[in-house]
């Protein structure tokens, strides 16, 4: 593996995957991308960031039709493409382009957005999946937002449904399957700090190969 690397992190809602990813980026002195991808996509596409925030990681169910009729990647903003492509698909495709650009030029940790799938053929990509027991995640979400455990459970069900639908649709494979990742970690076993250390060490060992 070359010196350059990119780490992708898929995560169950409430598993602290984003926080862990940020700490991994700090440990490896790498750039970190999560919501930053929305800002970059808004800048690249000219579409309102507030609008893109509302549809982030949500599938539109029309990408394959758009491709089948010859629609290009950047629909409606300067690359000769169809104006009929839903914003969800536009956002996915713009982010896909940005993620590939990032992976080609810098060391980075990227959270979600099918990044493991998009970089499946990238020789320096390390793909991780962060999960945790359901009861632990309910407690985490409840504490994070100051809500009841029952309300937290509802949020988890909703968010997980969105993430699975998004990934399964755009990647064309099942979200959360161990075979899609180089490392799957239960973040409740070691906690945030040590899970981040474990993942960072894993990346370093791969880099040494």
N, C-alpha and C positions, 0 to 999 in steps of 0.2 A: 504494500500500500504506500502511495506517495505521501509526501509531507502534508499536502492539502487534504482536507476532509470536510465532510458535511454530515451532521447527525440529524436524523428525522425522529420526531417523537409523536407517536399516536398515544392517546390517553383516554381512559374512562373518566367520565365526569365525576369530579370529587376526589380523584386520586392524587391530586397535586402535581399532575404531569407538567403543567406550564411552569410552576415554581421550580420544579426539579430541572426542567430544561434550561431555565434562566441561570440557575446555579452551575449547571454543566458548562454553559457558555462562558461563564466567568472563570471556572476552573481551567478551561482549555484556551482561554484568551481568544474566544471566537465571537463573531457577531451573533445576535439573537433576533429571531424573527417569529412573530406571532401576529398580533394586531397590526404590527408595522406593515404587514403585507397588504392590508386594506388601504392604508395611506398611500403606499406605492402604486397599488392598482388604480386608485382614484386619480392619482397624478398622471399615470400612463394613459388611462382611458378617457379622462375628462368627465367622468361620472361622479356625481355627488358622493362624498365619503359617507355621509349619514345614510344615504340610500343603500350603499354597499354594506354598511354595518348591519343593516336589517336582514340582509339575505346571505351573509357570510356562512359558509358550511351548510347550506341548504340546497338540495337538488331541485332542478326545475323540470326534469323529465322530458326534455326535448332536444338534448344535445345530438343524439344520434340522427334525428330527423334533419337537424341543421347541417350535419356533415353529409348526409345522404343526398341533399339537394345542392351541395357544393358551396355552402356558406363557409367563409374563411374564419380565422381565429378571432380577429378583432372586429366584430360586427358593429358597424355603424360609426366607427371613428377612424376613418382614414386609410383602411387597407383594402378597400374595395369589397366589403362584405355586406351581408344581409342585415337590414334594419329590424328583421323579425325575430332574431334570436333573443330569448328571455335574458334578463339581466343576470340571473343566476348562472347561466351558461357563459355569459360574457365574463363575469367575475372569475369563474373557475379557469377559463382559458387564459385570461390575462395573468392571473396568479401563477398558473402553470408555467408560463413563459418567464415570469420573474423568478420563480423558484429555480428553474434551470439556469438562468443567468447567474444567480447567486452561487449555485453549486459549481459553476465553471470558473469563478473568479476569486472566491474567498472561503476561509474557514467559517463555518456557520452551524448554528443549531436552529432547526426549523420545526415549529409545532403544527401538527395537523395538516389539513387541506390536501390530503392524499399525497403528501410529499414523499412518503416511502414508495408509493406506486410510481409517481412521476420520475423518481430517481432510481428505479429498480435496476437500470442498466449502468448506473454511474459507479465506476470502479472504486471510488473513495467514500461512498455513502455507508453509514452505519445506521441501521433502522431499529428503533427501540419502541416497545409498547409498555406503557405504565398502567398498572391496574391496582385494585385494592378491593377487599371484601365490601359487599353492599352496605352492611351496617356501619362500617368505618366511613364510607363515603357519605352516608346520610348524616352522620355526626359532623363531618368536616364541612359539608355544605350548610348545615343548620348554623354552625358557629360562624362561618364566613359571612353569611348574610343576615344573621340575627333573626332566624325564622325557626318555626317548629320542625321537628324531625319529620312529621307527616308532610309538611309543605316541601321540605328538602327532598323527600322521596318522589314527590310529584315532579319537581324540577329535574331530578336525575332521569326519570322515565322519559320526560319530554326531550331533554338534551341528548340522551343516548339514542333515542329514536331518530332524531335529526342527523346525528353523526353517522349512524349505521346506514341510513338511507343515502346520505351524501356520498359516503365512501363506496358503498355497494354499487351505486349508480355510476359514478364517474370512474371508479377504478375497475369495475366489472368483476370484483371478487369480494369475498366476505370479510367485513371489518373484524379485527380482533383475532384473526387466525394466526397462531404462533408461527406457521410456516412463512408468513409474510415478513417476519422480523428476525434480526440477528440476536436480539436479547429481549426477553419479557421479564418485567420486574414487578413484584408486589411491593408497593411503596410503604405499606403498613408494617412490613417486617423490620426494616432498618430505619424508617423515618426519612424525612426530606433530605437532610444533610448527607447521611450515609448512602442513601440511594443515589444521590447526585455524584458522590465520590466513586461509588461502584461503577456507574455508567461512564464517568470520565476515565477511570482506570481501564475499563474495557476498551474504550476508543484508543487510548494510548498503546495498549497491547497490540491491537490490530494494526496501528500505524507502524509498529516495529517489525511487522512481518515482511 
